[in-house]
Amino acid sequence: MALSTQRASAFHPSADQSAPPQWNYDVFLSFSGVDTRNSFLSHLYHELQHRGIKTFKDDPKLERGTTISSELFKAIQESRLAIVVLSPNYASSSWCLDELTKILQCMKSNGTVLPVFFNVDPSDVRKQSGSFAGVITEHEKRFREDIGKVKRWRAALTEVANLSGFDSKNQCERKLIEKIVEWVWGKVHHTVRLLDSTELVGLKFTREQIDLLLAPTDDVRFIGIWGMGGIGKTTIARLVYESISFHFEVRCFLANVREASEGNRLVDLQKQLLFPILKEQITQVWDEEWGTYFIKNCLCNKKVLLILDDVNASSQLEKFAKEKYWFGKGSIIIITTRDERLVKKHDMEISYKVQGLDDDKALKLFSRNAFKKFEPEEGFLELSKCFVNYAGGLPLALKILGCSVYKRDRDEWKNELDKLRKIPKIEIFNLLKISFDGLDEMNKNIFLDVAFFHRGKDKKKLRSHS
């Protein structure tokens, strides 16, 4: 699934990392259409608000005036998106047409306009024919002293009709509103980067690979992302979730599955997945067995995106995604795990191993945390390379080490490096210990034998021979 150019640029360190515009509203929704104000528009406004989408609606009383107020014009400018519902009587209101002109003027540069053709043919709007023909002719008579205004209205109607939007033809109102809300949700949250540039360093190639893996399909797809702890599996899974979640009826990111399993809290994660479907009936999920029952019976006809993060046992998978038939067509189930055998055991058709960062990318990630920029400050290059060498391409270790020396002088850097050579940083030690503890006894012994044999040898030389 390809990303827009704006979105894809966020995955490259040289991209503009300036903050996105600060919108006061997610959506500008006009309530001026007299034939939809108290029905379709009212229901749409309620659903947008219910989903937490901040929506501006104008006051119908404002229509008593003859021109758009400065407050209303300001609200249009401060909205990320605008929804224009074009109904049979829409063009009869000069207020609606003025508002449409202002919306198109503003949104050309800073937003998006979504037309909704409600019981009208888009071609009638485009050509001002059908129900639009008579009212435009009336406007030309009424505003014969200012015929330029009517020409601007005609141009605005043609322009908005040429935009991609939704058509109510052969759709029930409820389904149409659901589709509009999903579209808005995707637009609003797709453009917000939940992960900052620090976490995106070195993931450009990875993201391109994941896009290829997630090509559209009608099948249910199981995907395994695996690699050692701290290598970036969760970050990749979150990037995928952010980018494609709005394409799915049900989407859920379940973090720390291993930890929840150890605390006997898997049922809480099951409830998190099922709540959008069961709502008040969620109380019926008394335990894990009931949770599994409802998952396979309630999601079998839904297009689902499910991320199971940090899975370390087959029994955990079986509580959420044992079989493909538990989910509807087009569903994607992604697990992240340290255990390659788990991916192979469950015959996941797509398996992706996350590799450590090379030296250049590792230095950029370390610098982003140590200096808040992508290269070391003058006089710190060699010391930075020592820390990067210590981290061995592990993103989480690079971030921990970078943060530990932020705003410290060279002597403090040298002291920190000396301490690391004697005693490992506890956060990094614990991270690696989790990966080691996940091995069976035979592989633990093999690991210890190999580590003992190579003790004291240069890590770069070892990596070049591996």
N, C-alpha and C positions, 0 to 999 in steps of 0.2 A: 504494500500500500504506500504509494508515494506521498510525501509530505509537500506542503506548499513551500515555496522558496523562503518565505519569511520564517517558517518553522524550522526548516532544515538548517538555516544559517546558524541557529543556536548551538549546533553541535560542533562548531569549529571555533577554536580558541581565538581566531582573529576577528570573529564576528562582533558586531556592535553589541555591547553588553549594557547599553543604557536602559534605564527603567522604561516599561511601557507607559503609554499615556494614562493619566488618572481620570477615569470616567466616574461621573456621579451616578450614572444609570447604566445598567446593562442594555436595556431596551427602551426605546421611545415607542409608545403605542397610542395612536390617535383614537380618541373616543368620539370623534366628530360625526362619523357616519350614522345618520339618523336611523337607518334600517338595520343596523347591526349593533348599535351601542349597547342596548339592553339585553342582547341575546348572545350572539357569537363572540363579540369583543369582550363582553363581561366575563364569559366563561374562560376565554383565553387568558385574560388578565389574572383571574383567580388561579389558574393552573401555573402560570409563570411565577407568581408570587409564592405559591405552594412549594415550588421546586427551589426556592431561594434565589430566584433571578430578579434582581432589583429592576422594577419596571415603572416608568413614568407614564401616567395617563393624564391627559388634559382634562380640564373642567368643562363640561358641556355648556355651562353658563357663559363661558368666554365667547361663545358663538354669537352673542348679542351684539358684539362689537363688529367693526368693519375690517379691521386689520389684525394680524397676528401680533400679540403682545411681545415685548422684549423678553419677558420671563419665559414665554413658550419657545421663542427662538433660541434662548440660552439653553433650555432643556434639550432641544434637538442637538445643539452643538456638543453638549456634555454627555450624550448617549453613545454607547459603543455600536449599537445596531438600531435600526428602525423597521417596524413592521407596518406595511400599508395594506389595509384590507379594502380591496376594490369591489364594491357591491353595486347592484343595479342603480341605486340612487346616489352613489358616491359623487358623481360629477355634478349633481344638481346643487351642491354646496360650494359656493365660491370660497368659503373658509377652507374646506378640504383641499381644494385645488391650490390655494395659496400655501397651505401647509405642506402639500406634496412638493411644490417648487422649492420651498426652503429645505426640506429633507434631502432632496437630491443635490442641492447646492452644498450642503454640509457633508453629506456622506460620501461624496466623490473622493474627498481627501482623507477622511478619518474613520470611516466605518463601512457598514454594509447595509443595503436595503433589501428586505425580503418582501416581495409582493405576494399577496394571497388573493387569488381570483375567486371570489365567493359568489356563486350563482351568476357569474358573467363569463363570457368567452374572451380570452386574452386578445384575440384579434379585434374584437369590438373596442377594447380599450386602446389598442395600438392605432387603429384607424379612425377612432371616434365614430364608429358605426353602431347599428343596433340601438340599444337603450341609451348609448352615449351621444348619438347623433343629434337628437332633438334638444337635449339640455345644452349642448355646446352652441347650437344655433341660437337658443334663447340668450345665452351669455353674450354672444356677439351683438345681439340687438340691445341688451341691457348696458353693455360696456362699449358701445360704438364710438364713444369719445376717447376710449383708452383701449383700442383694438390690440395694441401690443401686449396687454395683459392676457388676453384670450390666446394669443399666439404662444405665449410662454406656457400657458396651461396645456395647450395642445402638445407642445414639445415635451412637457413633463409626463403627460399620459403616454405618449409614444415611448419615451425613454424607460419608464417604469415597466411597461408591458414587454419590453425587450429583455428584461432581467429574468434570471432563473428564479422561479418561485413555486408556490403550491396552488393546485387547482382543486376546487371542491367537487368537481364533476365526478359522479359515481362513488363518492365517499361520504360516510356518515360524519356528522359534526364532531363527535367524540374522537374518532380516529384521526380526523384532520388536525384537531387541536393537539393530540398526542404527538403527531409527526412534527408539528411546528415547534412544540416545546422541546422535543429531542434535538431538533436542528439548532435551536437557540442555545440549548445547554452545550452542545458540541462546539459551537462557535465561541461561546463565552469562556469555556474551560480549556478548549484546545489552544487558545492563544495565550493562556497564562502559564508561564514556566514554573512548575512546582520545584524543579531542580535547578539550582544556580549553576553558573559557569564552572565552579570548582568541581562539581560532580560530572560535568560533561566532557572534561579534558580526556582525549584519547578514545572517545566512544564513537567517533564519526564512522569509522569502518565497521564497527560492531553494529551500529544502527542500520547502515546500508544492508548488511547481511540479514538482520532481523526483518527488514522490510520485504526482502525476497522470500523469507520463510513464511511470512504472513500473507502471501498472495491470496486473493479471494477464492473461496471454495464453498460448495454446498455440503461437503462432508464435515463430520466432527473431527477436529484435529487436536491431537495431544502432542505437546512440545515440552522437551526437557532442556533446561539451561543448567549446566553443571560446572563445577570448578571449586577450588579451595576457598575457605572462608576469607572474606574481605577482598575478593578478586573483582567484585562489581556485579554479581548476579542480580541482586535486588535492584540496583540502579537501572540495569537494563530492563528488567521486568516492569519497573515503574514507568520508564520511558515508553515502552510498548503500550502499557495500560493507558497512559495519558493520551497517546496519539490515536488510539483506535476504539476506546471504550464507548464513544457515542454512537458507534455503529450497532450496538447490541441492546437487546431488550433488557437483559439482566447482566450487570457487571459488578464484579466484586474482587477486591484485592485483600486476600487473607494473609496477614504478615505473621511471622514467627510461629509457624505451625508446630515445629519441633518443641518449642518452649511451651506452647499451649498443651501439647500432648503430655509433656512431662508433668504439667500441673493439673492434669485431668480436666482441661478446659476446652476440649475440642467441640463440645456441644455449644459453647459460646460462639465459636467461629461458624458452626452450622447455622445458628440463629441469625448471625450477621448476613450470611448468604441468603437465607430464606425470608427475612423480614419484609423485603419489598413485595414478595408474593403473598405471604400469609397475613401480614399486618397484625390485626388483633388476635388472630388464631395462632400466633407464634407460641402462645402458652402451651400448645399441644406438643411442642418439641420438648419432651420431658428429659430425654437422654440421647446418647449418640445413636442408638438404634432407631429411635423415632426420627432423629435428624436425617439419617441415611434414607429412611423410608420416604420422607417428604421430598428430599432432593431428587431422587430418581422418579418420583411420581408427579412432582410439580414443575420440573424443569425440562421434561422430555419434549415439550412442544415450544420451548423458548430458545431463542438465539442467545447463547450465554458466553460471556468472557469471564473466566475464572482464573485468578492467579493464586497458586498455593506456594507461598514463599517459605523457604528453609524446611523442606520435607526431608526426613531421614529414615522413614520406615514405611514399608508397604501398607501396614495396618492404617496409617494416617491417610494414604491415598484412597483406600477402600471406603473410608467414611465420607468421601466427597466426590470421587470420580473413578469408580471402579471400572465402569463400562461406558462405551461411547453412546449406547442407546439411552443413557440417562439424560441426554441433552438433545436439543433440537438442531436442525440443519444449520450449518455455518458456525456452530459453536467452536470456541478455541479454549482449551484448557492448558495452562502453562504451569509447570512446576520448576522451582529452583531448588537445587540440592548440591551437597558436597559429594554425593555418592553416585558415581557413574553406573554402578551395578543396578541401582534403583531405576535409572532411565532405561537400561537395557531390559531389565526384568519385565517392565510394563510395556514393552514393545512400542515405545513412542516413536512415531514415524519421523519426527524431526528431533535431532539431538544436537545441541550447540555447546561446545566447550569454550568457556571464557578464559582467554589467555592473559597473562600479566602484561603490563605496559612496557614498551621498549624504553631505552634510556632517554631519548628526547622527550617523549610524552611524559615519562615519569618525572623528569626535571621540571616540565611545565606545571604538572599537578602539584608537586612539592612547592614550587615557587608561588603558585596561586594561593597556597595556605600560609607560606612563610613570609611573603612580601606583598600579597594581594595584587600581584601582577604575574605575567607569564614568563618572566625571566628573573634570575637572581640580580640583586643589587651589586654595584661595583664592590669588589673585594670579597664577595661571598661565593663566587662560582665554585671554587675547589671544595670548600666546606659543604656546599649544597650537594655536590657530586658524591661526597662521602655518605651523606644521609640517604641519597637516592640509591647508592650501592647497597647500603644496609637494608633498605626496604625491599629490594629484589623485585621491583615491578608490581608490588601489591598496593592497589589504590588506597585501601583503608589505612595501611601502615604509612603511606606517604602523607596522607592528610593528618594523621595523628602526629607524626614527626614534624611536619610543617607548622602545625598549630603550636607545638611545644616550644618552638624557637622564635615565634612571631614577636617582633619588637624587642629582641634581645641583641646584645652586642656580640662581637666576635669571640671574646673570651668566654662568654656564657655558652656560645655555640660549641666551642672546643670542649668545655667541661661536660656539656650534654652528650657529646659524641664519645668522650672517654667513658662516661657512665654506661652508655649503651653497649660498648664493647665488653664491659665487665658484667653488667646486669641488664637483661632485656627489659624494654618498656613493658609494664604490666598489661596494658591494654592489648599490645601486639602479642605478648606471650599467651594471654587468655584466648585470643582469637585463634592462634595456631593450635592451641591445646584442644579446642573444640573439634577441629579437623582431625587431630591425632586420636582423640577419644572415640571418634566415629568409626575408626578402623577395627576390623576383627583382630584377634590375637596374632594370627599368622602375619598379617600385613603390618601390624605394629612392630613385630620382631624384625621383619624385613627392613622397615623404615629405620629402626634403630641401628641395625647392622650397617646399612648404607651410610647413615649419618656418621657413625663412628669411624668408618673406613675413610671418609672424606674430611674428617675433622682437621681444621687448620689449613685446608687448601683454598686457593683463590676461587671465589664464587664465579667470576666472569669466565675463567678458563673452564670451569665445570659446566657452565651453561652452554659454552660453545661446543663442548664435546657431547652434550646430551641430545 
